[in-house]
Amino acid sequence: MLQYVLWDPNPLLIDSFIQVRWYSLMFAIGFWIGFNIVAKIFKHEGAPERWLGTLLIWTVAGTVIGARLGHCFFYEWSYYSQHPVEILKIWHGGLASHGGTIGVILGVFCFSFFTSKRSPMWTFDRLVIPIALVGAMIRFGNLMNSEIYGHPTDVPWAFIFVKGTDAATRGLPCHPTQIYESIAYLALFVILMWMYWKRNDEERPGLIFGVFMTVLFTARFFIEFLKNDQEAFEADMVLNMGQLLSIPFIIIGVFFWIRALRRPRIHIDFPNAFPPDKK
């Protein structure tokens, strides 16, 4: 029988003349892997190689800015509305995945309008594949930070978060919800890779995107029942802020999932090479 895990890692991977946090490292590695996955997809479909750097910039900017503003507006607006300069101090922590999702969506629209001149859905169907993996890695970063974990429990795989950010549950065995989410997102990543490379589901515009939105935010919705409240105002809510913010994304996902299945496949030629660079 498993014993409770006494969890007391150093959130800093390197603590010397420079500081490198596990969270930041997971974030960076996730984007690096994601970049290479998208590069392989673009090459497979013959999309211009020069699009990759532009898409990366829009995606990173959308993720970071959106996640920061999402946290400030959705969770602590009462504070940040009185201290707007603090919004810029992202190194103090405070990122919200729902805000990051909105930021990425806006970034993709900008990429589609200014660069690819294609439907945003073409980009969404390809970009969400590595985003699922990035989400799994970020949750591992949360685990290393001993943050965003669950209620006290007596399950044998519970973690005792020695450096836990929730004072009320510090020292008690709790659900390692970061691991639950990470496993869910990793499984979703595998499913999306299978849909693209084995089933050619990119030939049904919106299907991969719809599955991503539905599965990811449904998993997030149910795992939230096990989590501690992130902010005090959530204490008396039937559904917490994370769940309320997940519902619109689930609805959007179901809509595009059903819509894609009701439409015929489109034929895509796969040259498996970047086209010649036009200068």
Number of C-alpha atoms within 10 A of each C-alpha: 5 8 10 16 15 14 19 15 15 14 19 16 15 12 11 8 5 6 10 13 17 22 20 15 16 20 19 16 14 20 20 14 15 21 19 13 17 20 19 16 19 21 18 15 17 17 19 17 17 11 14 15 12 14 22 19 13 19 24 17 16 22 24 20 20 25 24 23 23 23 21 22 17 15 21 16 15 11 13 16 13 9 10 12 9 13 18 11 11 14 6 9 8 16 20 20 20 20 24 24 21 18 24 26 20 18 23 25 20 16 23 18 13 11 14 19 11 13 14 19 19 18 21 21 23 21 23 22 25 24 22 25 23 25 23 27 27 24 24 21 22 21 24 22 21 24 20 19 27 23 19 21 15 12 13 14 16 23 26 22 27 16 18 20 15 18 8 11 18 15 17 19 24 26 24 26 26 25 17 16 22 23 18 20 26 18 16 21 23 14 16 25 19 14 17 17 11 9 11 15 21 22 18 20 24 26 26 29 26 26 23 28 24 23 18 23 23 19 17 20 21 11 18 21 17 17 19 22 20 17 11 9 12 15 12 8 9 10 14 20 18 22 18 12 17 20 16 13 22 21 16 14 25 19 16 21 22 14 15 21 14 10 10 10 14 10 10 10 8 13 12 14 16 17 14 9 8 5 3
